[in-house]
């Protein structure tokens, strides 16, 4: 997708607030050539048009990352279909949103098993984000992250976790319970040196695609899935997917501040440059920015200020914590349409009231003019 190209959703004319135009940009610094990514706005499934983005940081070669980039969208469509026919007289978007979380988990399993079947000694992190209107679902394994930013004082949020053994006691326990060993690569003077790793395999992350040796040590391809609805009060929003080449160098807050005044392409390029400036980085750096704009001609989704500040609530991880049910796509669409209809009614009434006042003023002006003419005529008759 060209950096300047804006993808317009089929429902944007009917519901412009709910289905924002999207612009995508990539920026890369290639060292090993093991990072891969894709941007697929307008993926079609049973009448639903959704956007899918993916980023994969390979290790042990680029084979696993290339396999992920090629296979994830088809695997996701297959997983959505696997749940069977859509219930009759059900809104297609409601069916999609009901299935997408489980479909993401199934797609990760499929892509992983396909690659393991190739018997290639390679692996990759995987971060996937799917957007349907203002509903955002994310799934990830490894330490590449996705974030969402609305700007204007609303804190940018992480959509995906990082499965690093150094930072997650829960993941260390899961690996050990599965029979794997967690330890550093080397020791100096009795102290561990370098990151904790899974053995066998020697990975610093506890979840990935591929990595046949690591799978014997408890490394999993099951992602953690999150969901978020961007409030209608936010004019637009920005997604950033990036490999650890960025996140090892900058925080989520620093990344948000870096791009706050920049358009889509310049933001991606600036984040890539910032990572190189902040750290002597010999790793691949890949940054994917997807901007959802209030208007197709906007430079950035952070241009327009919302009427009030809203905190973003990420439901994560889905399936393991209990959350209040999110309003379905058709209900959100109906609410917006009713709100627009009410706004149009109020506007019509205001226009009619203004016209009525103008007519009253006009009639009063005419009456005063008649009285003035009568007075002048009377004055002349007396003279």
FIKOLFI-520471 format. One record per residue (C-alpha): residue in three letters; y, x, z. Coordinates in steps of 0.05 Angstrom, whole numbers. Layout:
<rs>
R     r        y        x        z
R   ALA        Y        X        Z
...
</rs>
This chain:
<rs>
R     r        y        x        z
R   UNK        0        0        0
R   UNK       68       28      -20
R   UNK      114       44       38
R   UNK      169       -1       10
R   UNK      122      -58       -8
R   UNK      126     -119       36
R   UNK       65     -163       43
R   UNK       82     -237       50
R   UNK       32     -283       83
R   UNK       11     -346       44
R   UNK       34     -390      102
R   UNK      102     -356      112
R   UNK      139     -408       71
R   UNK      110     -464      113
R   UNK      117     -427      179
R   UNK      163     -367      172
R   UNK      167     -355      247
R   UNK       92     -353      256
R   UNK       73     -311      196
R   UNK      119     -251      188
R   UNK      123     -206      127
R   UNK       90     -138      137
R   UNK      107      -68      115
R   UNK       60       -8      125
R   UNK       69       68      124
R   UNK       24      128      137
R   UNK       42      200      156
R   UNK       -7      257      163
R   UNK      -11      330      181
R   UNK      -77      355      153
R   UNK     -112      414      186
R   UNK     -186      399      183
R   UNK     -182      337      138
R   UNK     -226      296      185
R   UNK     -178      238      198
R   UNK     -184      175      155
R   UNK     -148      108      158
R   UNK     -139       43      120
R   UNK      -88      -14      116
R   UNK     -112      -80       87
R   UNK      -60     -135       92
R   UNK      -85     -202       65
R   UNK     -160     -197       78
R   UNK     -190     -264       58
R   UNK     -243     -302       98
R   UNK     -257     -377       86
R   UNK     -185     -394       72
R   UNK     -156     -348      126
R   UNK     -111     -290      106
R   UNK     -110     -236      160
R   UNK      -88     -164      163
R   UNK     -135     -107      183
R   UNK     -117      -36      200
R   UNK     -163       21      219
R   UNK     -158       94      240
R   UNK     -216      143      249
R   UNK     -213      213      277
R   UNK     -274      251      253
R   UNK     -310      310      286
R   UNK     -366      352      259
R   UNK     -341      338      189
R   UNK     -307      280      154
R   UNK     -370      241      136
R   UNK     -368      191      194
R   UNK     -294      178      187
R   UNK     -301      165      112
R   UNK     -360      119      124
R   UNK     -318       79      174
R   UNK     -259       73      128
R   UNK     -304       47       72
R   UNK     -347        0      112
R   UNK     -308      -32      168
R   UNK     -275      -90      131
R   UNK     -339     -111       95
R   UNK     -378     -105      160
R   UNK     -326     -148      195
R   UNK     -330     -202      142
R   UNK     -406     -201      147
R   UNK     -402     -209      222
R   UNK     -354     -267      216
R   UNK     -402     -301      168
R   UNK     -462     -287      212
R   UNK     -440     -340      262
R   UNK     -457     -393      210
R   UNK     -418     -447      173
R   UNK     -350     -468      199
R   UNK     -353     -534      238
R   UNK     -329     -592      194
R   UNK     -256     -614      200
R   UNK     -239     -551      240
R   UNK     -178     -510      224
R   UNK     -202     -445      190
R   UNK     -155     -402      232
R   UNK     -183     -433      296
R   UNK     -253     -414      274
R   UNK     -230     -343      256
R   UNK     -197     -331      323
R   UNK     -257     -360      360
R   UNK     -303     -311      324
R   UNK     -263     -248      314
R   UNK     -275     -214      382
R   UNK     -351     -219      376
R   UNK     -347     -201      302
R   UNK     -310     -137      319
R   UNK     -365     -116      368
R   UNK     -418     -132      316
R   UNK     -381      -94      261
R   UNK     -378      -32      304
R   UNK     -453      -36      316
R   UNK     -467      -46      242
R   UNK     -423       12      219
R   UNK     -453       57      272
R   UNK     -525       41      255
R   UNK     -512       49      181
R   UNK     -484      119      192
R   UNK     -538      140      240
R   UNK     -588      120      186
R   UNK     -558      173      140
R   UNK     -579      227      190
R   UNK     -514      265      183
R   UNK     -490      307      242
R   UNK     -420      278      247
R   UNK     -381      227      287
R   UNK     -314      193      293
R   UNK     -269      153      338
R   UNK     -252       84      312
R   UNK     -192       40      324
R   UNK     -186      -28      290
R   UNK     -129      -78      295
R   UNK     -132     -148      264
R   UNK      -70     -192      259
R   UNK      -70     -267      246
R   UNK        1     -291      249
R   UNK       24     -271      318
R   UNK      -46     -263      347
R   UNK      -68     -191      351
R   UNK     -140     -169      365
R   UNK     -158      -96      375
R   UNK     -223      -57      385
R   UNK     -235       17      395
R   UNK     -282       73      413
R   UNK     -259      143      428
R   UNK     -189      169      442
R   UNK     -147      145      383
R   UNK      -98       92      408
R   UNK      -61       31      381
R   UNK        4        6      411
R   UNK       50      -54      400
R   UNK      125      -52      409
R   UNK      178     -107      406
R   UNK      237      -63      427
R   UNK      300      -87      462
R   UNK      277      -69      532
R   UNK      206      -98      525
R   UNK      158      -42      544
R   UNK      111      -20      488
R   UNK       39      -35      507
R   UNK      -27       -1      493
R   UNK      -76      -45      456
R   UNK     -136        0      462
R   UNK     -165       46      517
R   UNK     -184      118      511
R   UNK     -256      136      526
R   UNK     -245      206      552
R   UNK     -292      232      606
R   UNK     -235      270      639
R   UNK     -196      206      654
R   UNK     -249      152      664
R   UNK     -294      152      724
R   UNK     -326       87      699
R   UNK     -346      120      634
R   UNK     -373      182      670
R   UNK     -417      136      712
R   UNK     -440       97      652
R   UNK     -462      161      617
R   UNK     -499      186      678
R   UNK     -533      119      689
R   UNK     -556      123      616
R   UNK     -589      190      630
R   UNK     -535      235      601
R   UNK     -503      295      636
R   UNK     -428      303      645
R   UNK     -402      373      655
R   UNK     -353      424      627
R   UNK     -372      471      570
R   UNK     -362      535      610
R   UNK     -345      561      679
R   UNK     -301      619      701
R   UNK     -306      644      772
R   UNK     -345      582      790
R   UNK     -292      534      764
R   UNK     -302      489      703
R   UNK     -262      507      640
R   UNK     -243      458      587
R   UNK     -254      382      583
R   UNK     -314      347      611
R   UNK     -367      333      559
R   UNK     -430      292      548
R   UNK     -495      329      542
R   UNK     -532      327      496
R   UNK     -480      325      442
R   UNK     -422      361      475
R   UNK     -372      305      463
R   UNK     -308      298      504
R   UNK     -309      222      491
R   UNK     -361      173      516
R   UNK     -358      124      457
R   UNK     -358      138      383
R   UNK     -387      121      315
R   UNK     -444      167      294
R   UNK     -459      228      338
R   UNK     -534      221      337
R   UNK     -544      274      391
R   UNK     -492      242      436
R   UNK     -527      174      430
R   UNK     -587      205      466
R   UNK     -539      221      523
R   UNK     -510      151      530
R   UNK     -453      154      480
R   UNK     -441       83      458
R   UNK     -411       50      396
R   UNK     -393      -14      434
R   UNK     -317      -23      433
R   UNK     -272      -53      484
R   UNK     -235     -112      453
R   UNK     -165     -136      470
R   UNK     -123     -196      450
R   UNK      -48     -209      451
R   UNK       -2     -264      426
R   UNK       67     -239      409
R   UNK      116     -293      435
R   UNK      155     -333      384
R   UNK      218     -309      419
R   UNK      207     -239      392
R   UNK      237     -234      321
R   UNK      187     -180      300
R   UNK      139     -127      325
R   UNK      113      -58      308
R   UNK       41      -33      310
R   UNK       26       42      315
R   UNK      -45       69      305
R   UNK      -52      144      314
R   UNK     -104      197      327
R   UNK     -103      240      389
R   UNK      -63      291      350
R   UNK       -3      246      367
R   UNK      -23      220      435
R   UNK      -40      289      463
R   UNK       32      308      450
R   UNK       73      245      467
R   UNK       69      184      512
R   UNK       71      112      489
R   UNK      142      107      515
R   UNK      164      170      478
R   UNK      133      144      414
R   UNK      170       78      421
R   UNK      236      112      434
R   UNK      226      159      374
R   UNK      222      102      324
R   UNK      269       51      355
R   UNK      324       60      303
R   UNK      279       77      244
R   UNK      247       38      189
R   UNK      173       37      175
R   UNK      164      101      133
R   UNK      215      143      171
R   UNK      183      121      237
R   UNK      114      145      215
R   UNK      142      211      191
R   UNK      184      221      254
R   UNK      124      209      300
R   UNK       83      260      261
R   UNK      139      311      266
R   UNK      149      297      340
R   UNK       76      311      355
R   UNK       82      379      320
R   UNK      146      395      356
R   UNK      121      376      425
R   UNK       57      415      421
R   UNK       27      473      382
R   UNK      -21      424      350
R   UNK      -78      452      308
R   UNK     -112      384      303
R   UNK     -104      333      248
R   UNK      -48      284      261
R   UNK      -51      215      229
R   UNK        0      159      243
R   UNK       -3       89      214
R   UNK       57       43      226
R   UNK       54      -32      210
R   UNK      120      -69      218
R   UNK      122     -145      223
R   UNK      192     -164      203
R   UNK      237     -223      218
R   UNK      258     -219      145
R   UNK      228     -183       85
R   UNK      293     -144       73
R   UNK      297     -118      145
R   UNK      292      -43      155
R   UNK      256      -50      221
R   UNK      225     -105      265
R   UNK      268      -79      321
R   UNK      334      -95      285
R   UNK      343     -166      311
R   UNK      354     -177      385
R   UNK      313     -234      417
R   UNK      349     -288      457
R   UNK      315     -265      521
R   UNK      269     -211      547
R   UNK      194     -224      548
R   UNK      138     -182      577
R   UNK       76     -174      534
R   UNK        9     -192      564
R   UNK      -52     -157      536
R   UNK     -118     -190      551
R   UNK     -164     -130      558
R   UNK     -222     -122      559
R   UNK     -243     -189      531
R   UNK     -311     -213      554
R   UNK     -308     -175      620
R   UNK     -249     -208      653
R   UNK     -233     -282      658
R   UNK     -169     -303      624
R   UNK     -138     -371      613
R   UNK     -155     -395      543
R   UNK     -102     -376      492
R   UNK      -73     -432      451
R   UNK     -110     -436      384
R   UNK      -77     -420      318
R   UNK      -69     -493      296
R   UNK      -37     -512      363
R   UNK       12     -454      359
R   UNK       29     -473      288
R   UNK       39     -546      307
R   UNK       84     -528      365
R   UNK      128     -486      320
R   UNK      130     -541      267
R   UNK      148     -593      319
R   UNK      201     -547      347
R   UNK      230     -536      278
R   UNK      228     -611      264
R   UNK      264     -624      330
R   UNK      316     -571      314
R   UNK      327     -602      246
R   UNK      335     -671      278
R   UNK      386     -644      328
R   UNK      423     -610      271
R   UNK      423     -673      229
R   UNK      450     -714      288
R   UNK      504     -661      301
R   UNK      525     -663      227
R   UNK      527     -739      227
R   UNK      568     -739      292
R   UNK      616     -689      261
R   UNK      622     -732      199
R   UNK      634     -794      241
R   UNK      689     -758      279
R   UNK      720     -736      214
R   UNK      718     -807      188
R   UNK      751     -832      253
R   UNK      805     -779      246
R   UNK      815     -798      174
R   UNK      822     -872      190
R   UNK      870     -856      247
R   UNK      912     -812      200
R   UNK      914     -867      148
R   UNK      934     -919      201
R   UNK      990     -874      227
R   UNK     1015     -863      156
R   UNK     1017     -939      145
R   UNK     1056     -950      210
R   UNK     1104     -894      191
R   UNK     1116     -925      122
R   UNK     1128     -993      154
R   UNK     1178     -963      203
R   UNK     1215     -927      147
R   UNK     1218     -992      107
R   UNK     1244    -1030      167
R   UNK     1297     -976      179
R   UNK     1321     -980      107
R   UNK     1325    -1056      110
R   UNK     1371    -1053      170
R   UNK     1417    -1005      136
</rs>
